[in-house]
Amino acid sequence: MKTEKLSVVEQFGKNGYEEYRIPSIIITEKGTVLTAYEARQEKGNDWSRVDIAVRRSCDQGRSFEAPVFLPVETEEAMNGKQTWSNPVLIADGEVIHLLFCQNYEKVWYCTSLDEGRSFGLPRDLTGVFKRFPYRWNVCAVGPGHGIVSEKGRLIVPVWLANGEVRTDLDPSGRIKNHFPSAAGCVYSDDHGKTWETGFVTQGIENANETTAAEMENGKILFNFRNERYEKCRVMGIADETLTYLEKVWTEEALPDPTCFGSMARGKNGLYFVNCANSDQKRLYSERIHLTLYRSCDQAASWDAVGEVDYYGGYADICIYEGYAYIFYEHCREGKVEQLVLSRIRAEEEKG
């Protein structure tokens, strides 16, 4: 199917930042397209000075208003370099939820009641993450978007790591390796008032950067970035309480260059987008052949719908009015040149 490129949301080196990365996208019930992402002051540095930006579009993604930067004022933020990272948007009726991280050691949460024009002051959710039965010094949400189940449960994939402290890179000890790692989720049954911990992966080597979607039977499917040799995705289905994975398997139909990809549920099936490059010569293969897949049998099999872009990177997806909206990094020769929004007709609307 033909890809329609809607807009370049951000451009390398423009508007006061050197690089833009880590896209998140949702579309509200009123049709407002909301994107969130990292605005970095240094290229190729996950630990640089980073701000979280949110931009909104009222014309189906063809143009965007000026970015809104999250209002975070902490003692740490006022003193020294801060890395704000991994924005995760959730569309929940008239409420927009947004989670994000500080220095990969704290998690913050805020909401918008005006279609993303503004956000309230964030509150600290790090205490929730300390309940996980996993010793960590690095924590993160997403990236990408979170979901709302048919029963109204908010679900956000997360990952944790117990990484080596890199005093060689920053004497303060702020920088830590992102491995060894494990993935899991947090959830809320009261629209974000309180949050609980779900499962933590076992037996999936260095699981991280995960995406989730609800299946027709109400179970939640998790799709993990694979740090192992298979060069394909790892999938897992959680039990109803989200406390463990009932089933885990490697999905050879979804090749992966060790990069974040994203899932969403449509009316006619499950959709997944990632860079379909499984070069066996390197652990981190080139991020090319950004491809949209569909499963019409509850993740038992996957078929390619079409190539979104030859060049890709991290990508997030949402399904709206029969279209797959894909917000992604356009990466060439290791450089993230743009954040791009495109769409593909994914399914026919049923009358």
Backbone torsions as a table, in degrees:
resi	resn	phi	psi	omega
1	MET	NA	152.8	-175.9
2	LYS	-78.8	135.3	176.6
3	THR	-88.9	134.2	175.1
4	GLU	-106.6	113.0	177.7
5	LYS	-80.7	115.9	-174.2
6	LEU	-87.1	-44.9	-177.3
7	SER	-168.3	156.8	167.1
8	VAL	-95.7	109.8	-174.2
9	VAL	-76.4	-40.0	176.8
10	GLU	-143.4	153.8	-176.7
11	GLN	-125.9	137.8	178.8
12	PHE	-49.0	128.7	173.4
13	GLY	77.0	7.8	-177.5
14	LYS	-103.6	157.1	171.1
15	ASN	60.4	34.3	171.4
16	GLY	88.9	0.7	179.0
17	TYR	-126.6	150.6	-177.1
18	GLU	-84.0	-31.8	-174.0
19	GLU	-151.4	146.6	176.8
20	TYR	-123.1	131.7	-175.7
21	ARG	-146.3	176.3	168.4
22	ILE	60.5	71.0	-174.7
23	PRO	-77.8	146.6	172.4
24	SER	-136.8	139.7	-179.1
25	ILE	-142.9	141.2	168.5
26	ILE	-140.4	162.5	170.7
27	ILE	-127.2	127.5	-174.2
28	THR	-78.1	171.5	178.0
29	GLU	-60.4	-27.3	179.1
30	LYS	-86.8	0.2	177.3
31	GLY	89.3	9.2	176.6
32	THR	-75.7	127.4	175.9
33	VAL	-87.8	123.1	177.6
34	LEU	-117.1	131.3	175.2
35	THR	-122.1	145.7	173.0
36	ALA	-134.1	152.2	-175.7
37	TYR	-169.3	170.8	176.8
38	GLU	-90.3	132.7	172.5
39	ALA	-107.6	110.0	-170.7
40	ARG	-105.4	140.7	178.4
41	GLN	-88.2	-6.9	175.0
42	GLU	-133.8	145.4	178.4
43	LYS	-85.7	144.9	174.3
44	GLY	64.7	24.7	-177.3
45	ASN	-131.7	106.0	179.9
46	ASP	-65.0	-18.5	-175.3
47	TRP	-109.7	18.2	178.9
48	SER	-75.7	-178.5	171.7
49	ARG	-70.3	119.6	-174.9
50	VAL	-131.7	137.8	172.8
51	ASP	-115.4	155.7	176.1
52	ILE	-98.9	124.1	179.8
53	ALA	-114.6	144.5	174.4
54	VAL	-126.0	131.2	176.1
55	ARG	-127.9	146.5	-176.5
56	ARG	-123.7	149.9	178.8
57	SER	-132.1	135.9	178.5
58	CYS	-110.5	11.2	178.9
59	ASP	-128.6	42.3	175.8
60	GLN	64.3	27.9	173.5
61	GLY	91.2	8.2	-179.2
62	ARG	-80.6	-24.8	174.9
63	SER	-147.9	156.0	-175.6
64	PHE	-130.8	146.0	173.5
65	GLU	-73.0	169.3	179.1
66	ALA	-61.6	149.2	-177.6
67	PRO	-67.3	147.2	170.5
68	VAL	-104.5	129.2	178.6
69	PHE	-102.1	137.2	-171.7
70	LEU	-64.4	138.4	-177.8
71	PRO	-84.6	87.7	179.1
72	VAL	-118.7	119.7	177.3
73	GLU	-129.8	99.3	176.5
74	THR	-120.2	165.4	179.2
75	GLU	-60.1	-38.8	179.5
76	GLU	-66.2	-38.2	-177.5
77	ALA	-67.5	-27.9	-178.6
78	MET	-83.2	-11.4	-176.3
79	ASN	-129.4	97.5	174.8
80	GLY	95.8	179.1	-175.7
81	LYS	-71.2	133.8	177.9
82	GLN	-124.4	138.8	176.2
83	THR	-109.1	104.0	173.2
84	TRP	-95.5	128.4	-168.4
85	SER	-145.2	169.5	169.4
86	ASN	52.2	60.3	175.4
87	PRO	-67.3	135.5	178.3
88	VAL	-127.0	114.6	178.6
89	LEU	-94.2	147.8	172.9
90	ILE	-138.3	128.7	175.5
91	ALA	-94.3	119.0	-174.6
92	ASP	-134.2	77.4	-175.9
93	GLY	63.7	-124.8	-179.4
94	GLU	-85.2	-3.1	-178.7
95	VAL	-105.4	133.5	172.6
96	ILE	-107.7	122.1	177.3
97	HIS	-98.2	146.1	178.2
98	LEU	-143.8	122.5	174.2
99	LEU	-113.5	148.5	178.4
100	PHE	-160.6	172.9	-171.4
101	CYS	-121.0	157.7	175.2
102	GLN	-123.5	116.3	178.6
103	ASN	54.3	25.0	-179.4
104	TYR	54.5	28.5	178.9
105	GLU	-135.7	-9.3	175.1
106	LYS	-135.3	151.2	177.3
107	VAL	-122.8	133.0	-178.3
108	TRP	-119.2	156.0	-176.1
109	TYR	-142.3	134.3	176.3
110	CYS	-146.9	171.4	-178.3
111	THR	-135.8	159.5	173.2
112	SER	-124.8	137.0	178.1
113	LEU	-113.3	9.1	-177.2
114	ASP	-130.5	43.1	175.4
115	GLU	62.1	32.1	175.3
116	GLY	83.8	8.5	177.4
117	ARG	-68.8	-34.6	-179.9
118	SER	-150.6	160.2	179.4
119	PHE	-129.6	144.4	176.9
120	GLY	-71.5	169.7	179.3
121	LEU	-63.3	132.9	-178.3
122	PRO	-70.2	153.4	172.0
123	ARG	-118.4	152.8	-172.4
124	ASP	-81.5	122.1	177.4
125	LEU	-105.7	10.4	-174.1
126	THR	-60.0	-32.6	179.1
127	GLY	-58.8	-32.9	176.7
128	VAL	-63.0	-43.5	-177.4
129	PHE	-67.3	-26.1	178.4
130	LYS	-71.0	-10.9	177.3
131	ARG	-81.8	-13.6	178.8
132	PHE	-62.7	140.2	176.8
133	PRO	-80.1	56.7	-176.5
134	TYR	-149.0	129.5	179.0
135	ARG	-79.6	114.3	-175.9
136	TRP	-132.1	153.1	167.9
137	ASN	-128.1	3.4	174.7
138	VAL	-134.6	130.1	176.1
139	CYS	-139.0	151.3	-179.6
140	ALA	-156.4	153.5	171.6
141	VAL	-102.3	156.8	175.3
142	GLY	61.1	-133.1	1.9
143	PRO	-76.6	-164.2	-177.7
144	GLY	89.6	-144.6	-177.9
145	HIS	-115.4	159.3	169.1
146	GLY	-96.6	176.2	-176.5
147	ILE	-128.3	161.7	171.0
148	VAL	-117.1	121.7	-179.1
149	SER	-74.4	170.0	179.1
150	GLU	-60.2	-26.2	179.3
151	LYS	-89.8	3.2	176.4
152	GLY	90.6	9.3	179.2
153	ARG	-80.3	128.9	172.8
154	LEU	-82.4	131.8	-178.4
155	ILE	-131.8	128.5	-179.3
156	VAL	-128.3	117.6	172.2
157	PRO	-63.8	145.0	179.7
158	VAL	-139.0	167.2	170.0
159	TRP	-144.4	152.4	-175.9
160	LEU	-130.3	149.8	178.1
161	ALA	-142.5	152.7	173.6
162	ASN	-118.3	76.9	-169.3
163	GLY	-94.3	156.8	175.7
164	GLU	-63.8	133.5	177.0
165	VAL	-75.3	123.4	-173.4
166	ARG	-99.0	75.0	176.9
167	THR	-67.4	-16.0	175.8
168	ASP	-70.2	-21.6	179.7
169	LEU	-99.7	-28.6	178.8
170	ASP	-154.9	110.3	-176.1
171	PRO	-58.6	-20.2	-179.0
172	SER	-71.0	-15.9	-176.7
173	GLY	84.6	8.5	-178.1
174	ARG	-66.5	-35.5	-174.8
175	ILE	-90.4	131.5	179.7
176	LYS	-137.3	150.1	175.0
177	ASN	-64.4	152.0	-178.0
178	HIS	-94.0	21.8	178.9
179	PHE	-152.3	154.5	-1.4
180	PRO	-66.6	153.3	-172.6
181	SER	-139.8	163.7	174.6
182	ALA	-142.7	153.6	-179.3
183	ALA	-112.2	164.0	178.7
184	GLY	-172.1	-149.1	178.6
185	CYS	-157.4	158.3	166.4
186	VAL	-120.4	157.4	-178.4
187	TYR	-149.3	161.7	178.3
188	SER	-137.3	133.1	177.2
189	ASP	-103.9	6.9	179.7
190	ASP	-132.4	38.9	175.1
191	HIS	57.5	39.3	171.7
192	GLY	95.0	-3.0	179.4
193	LYS	-66.7	-42.6	176.4
194	THR	-132.7	153.8	-177.9
195	TRP	-129.9	148.1	180.0
196	GLU	-127.4	159.0	176.8
197	THR	-90.9	144.9	173.8
198	GLY	-105.8	-144.9	-176.0
199	PHE	-71.4	163.0	165.7
200	VAL	-125.5	132.5	-175.9
201	THR	-63.6	146.3	172.0
202	GLN	-132.9	136.0	177.6
203	GLY	84.3	1.2	174.3
204	ILE	-109.6	109.9	-172.6
205	GLU	-62.9	122.2	176.7
206	ASN	50.9	42.3	176.9
207	ALA	-60.5	135.9	178.0
208	ASN	-158.1	-172.4	173.5
209	GLU	26.7	83.9	-169.3
210	THR	-115.9	152.0	174.9
211	THR	-125.2	155.5	-174.4
212	ALA	-138.0	153.9	175.1
213	ALA	-152.9	148.5	178.0
214	GLU	-87.4	133.7	178.1
215	MET	-88.4	170.6	-177.0
216	GLU	-61.7	-29.3	-179.4
217	ASN	-84.0	4.6	178.1
218	GLY	89.9	-11.2	176.5
219	LYS	-73.1	155.5	-179.6
220	ILE	-103.8	124.7	178.1
221	LEU	-94.5	128.3	176.6
222	PHE	-111.6	141.3	-173.1
223	ASN	-128.1	110.6	-169.2
224	PHE	-101.3	139.3	166.2
225	ARG	-62.4	132.7	-172.3
226	ASN	-104.0	117.2	179.1
227	GLU	-94.3	8.5	-176.3
228	ARG	-98.1	-170.1	-171.7
229	TYR	-78.1	-16.2	-170.0
230	GLU	-66.7	-24.9	-178.7
231	LYS	59.7	39.9	173.6
232	CYS	-148.7	173.1	-178.5
233	ARG	-74.3	156.4	170.0
234	VAL	-112.3	133.5	-176.1
235	MET	-116.6	152.0	175.8
236	GLY	-150.6	144.6	176.6
237	ILE	-113.6	125.8	-177.8
238	ALA	-87.6	155.2	172.9
239	ASP	-72.5	174.3	-174.2
240	GLU	-64.2	-26.1	-179.6
241	THR	-89.5	-4.3	-178.9
242	LEU	64.3	21.2	-177.4
243	THR	-93.0	-15.1	176.7
244	TYR	-157.4	167.1	178.0
245	LEU	-97.6	120.9	-179.8
246	GLU	-73.0	-30.7	-175.3
247	LYS	-147.2	138.1	177.1
248	VAL	-136.3	136.5	177.8
249	TRP	-154.6	158.7	172.2
250	THR	-90.0	135.3	-175.3
251	GLU	-107.6	95.2	-176.4
252	GLU	-67.9	-18.1	178.4
253	ALA	-73.4	-9.9	-179.8
254	LEU	-120.5	84.3	178.2
255	PRO	-62.6	154.0	-174.0
256	ASP	-151.4	134.4	179.8
257	PRO	-91.2	21.6	-172.4
258	THR	66.9	69.5	-175.0
259	CYS	-151.7	155.3	177.4
260	PHE	-69.2	138.6	171.9
261	GLY	-135.1	169.3	-170.1
262	SER	-135.7	146.7	177.6
263	MET	-117.1	156.5	171.9
264	ALA	-154.0	155.0	177.7
265	ARG	-101.7	131.4	174.1
266	GLY	-110.0	-173.9	179.2
267	LYS	-70.5	-28.7	-174.4
268	ASN	-110.8	13.4	178.7
269	GLY	152.2	-170.5	176.5
270	LEU	-99.9	145.4	-179.2
271	TYR	-125.7	145.4	179.0
272	PHE	-141.5	139.6	178.0
273	VAL	-129.8	134.1	173.6
274	ASN	-164.5	177.5	176.9
275	CYS	-83.1	115.1	-173.4
276	ALA	-87.2	65.1	178.5
277	ASN	-127.4	118.0	-177.1
278	SER	-116.5	40.4	177.5
279	ASP	-53.5	117.7	-175.0
280	GLN	-78.9	-7.9	-173.3
281	LYS	-78.6	-23.5	-176.7
282	ARG	-133.8	148.7	175.9
283	LEU	-65.6	-46.7	178.1
284	TYR	-103.5	94.4	-177.3
285	SER	-80.7	168.1	-179.6
286	GLU	-62.7	139.2	-176.0
287	ARG	-90.6	83.3	-177.8
288	ILE	-130.3	170.8	-179.9
289	HIS	58.4	56.3	175.6
290	LEU	-64.3	116.5	-166.9
291	THR	-128.7	140.7	174.9
292	LEU	-98.0	130.4	178.2
293	TYR	-117.3	157.8	175.7
294	ARG	-136.0	142.1	172.0
295	SER	-121.0	124.3	178.9
296	CYS	-103.7	7.6	-177.1
297	ASP	-133.0	39.9	174.7
298	GLN	58.9	47.0	173.1
299	ALA	73.2	11.9	174.8
300	ALA	-71.6	-30.4	177.1
301	SER	-149.6	159.1	-178.6
302	TRP	-135.3	140.7	176.6
303	ASP	-128.3	144.3	178.9
304	ALA	-73.9	129.0	174.0
305	VAL	-83.7	-41.7	179.2
306	GLY	170.0	163.0	177.8
307	GLU	-83.9	126.1	179.6
308	VAL	-77.5	-44.3	-177.4
309	ASP	-160.3	145.1	175.5
310	TYR	-65.0	-43.4	177.8
311	TYR	-95.0	136.3	-178.7
312	GLY	-143.5	-153.5	-177.1
313	GLY	166.3	-149.6	173.6
314	TYR	-59.7	140.1	-177.9
315	ALA	-144.3	140.7	173.9
316	ASP	-120.9	155.4	-172.0
317	ILE	-138.7	145.9	166.1
318	CYS	-142.1	152.8	-180.0
319	ILE	-108.2	128.2	-178.1
320	TYR	-148.1	123.1	177.5
321	GLU	50.2	44.8	174.7
322	GLY	83.6	-3.4	179.2
323	TYR	-107.0	144.5	167.8
324	ALA	-93.1	112.5	175.4
325	TYR	-91.6	124.4	-173.8
326	ILE	-123.9	118.2	179.7
327	PHE	-107.6	118.0	-167.2
328	TYR	-147.5	160.9	173.0
329	GLU	-81.7	129.0	172.7
330	HIS	-96.4	102.1	-169.4
331	CYS	-113.4	126.8	179.4
332	ARG	-132.1	126.7	179.7
333	GLU	53.6	41.7	176.9
334	GLY	79.2	2.8	-178.4
335	LYS	-112.3	125.2	176.7
336	VAL	-80.1	102.3	-174.0
337	GLU	-81.5	-36.1	-173.8
338	GLN	-149.6	158.5	160.7
339	LEU	-105.6	121.5	-169.9
340	VAL	-120.1	143.6	172.0
341	LEU	-114.1	121.2	176.3
342	SER	-129.4	169.2	175.0
343	ARG	-145.6	154.1	177.4
344	ILE	-132.0	136.6	172.0
345	ARG	-64.4	114.1	-173.1
346	ALA	-103.8	-31.2	-177.5
347	GLU	-156.9	151.9	178.2
348	GLU	-81.7	136.8	176.7
349	GLU	-69.2	134.4	177.8
350	LYS	-90.8	130.7	-178.9
351	GLY	-79.9	NA	NA
